[in-house]
Amino acid sequence: MDWINFQHKICSLDLESNENGEIFAIGAVYQDQSFLRQAPFNVQQVLIELDTFAREATFLLGHNIILHDLPLCQALNPQLAMFNTPVIDTLFLSPLAFPENPYHRLVKDYKLLRDSLNDPLADARLAMSLFQDQWQTLQEQQAEAQLLSFYHFVFSDNSRFIGLQQALLAMGAEPLKPAAAFDLLKALTQGRVCKTAFNKVILSYLPNPQLRPSLAYCLAWLRVAGGNSVLPPWVRQQFHDVAPALCTRQKS
């Protein structure tokens, strides 16, 4: 699927909250429509309005939406229909799309780089712009080395990454069976890891849906290691198995 068609399926959203998790602004964009609510407001009513706004979207999009935005909304109203919509989180895609420059022009670690403070509507648009950049870059990687097919495999069998899996398929990823994923990873890491380290990591990680996503970030890093690549701190925090895998490689 091309970008023009895919973008019309997305509702991109962002919310602003304080250190206590209290939401004081929400912004969203879907096709040519926009949604903006700023405090003071009845947060329960605003969440219902947001749910109505996003009801026709096939995907929800945001930067750090899986770890931040949606958990805050769910804590306030777990019955919202949008929680059944597949989610695409640009935070998880950035180190894969831009491993040589994890602090992409639009993002630094967990945060979007924005021009104004507390503007969730601008951030929702910025997340969409970031995803477009990721889409174009990842499609180029697929044409070069079938990377998206491997990424799709490692994020499979994990419910919180359903939207990401579908996005990767739309970008051109091809579903892989475990044996094909093994062979592809072996080919993509040839000359970058020793056989002992490879076998140790692959036999532990590849069969386990909870460990497999770590392999995506390991592979992205290995392909550019020795250059300007820096593994973002949040990756190590969220995927605790990335660092042990890379340490195994470095010691071998």
Secondary structure, DSSP 4 states (H G I P E B T S, - for coil): --HHHHHTTEEEEEEEE-TT--EEEEEEEETTEEEEEESSS-HHHHHHHHHHHTTT-SEEEESSIIIIIHHHHHHH-TT-GGGGS-EEEHHHHHHHH-TT-SS-TTEETTEE--SSSS-HHHHHHHHHHHHHHHHHHHHHHHHHH-HHHHHHHHTTT-GGGHHHHHHHHHHT-----HHHHHHHHHHHTTTTS-HHHHHHHHHHHTT-TTTHHHHHHHHHHHTTTTTT----HHHHHH-TTHHHHHHHHHH-
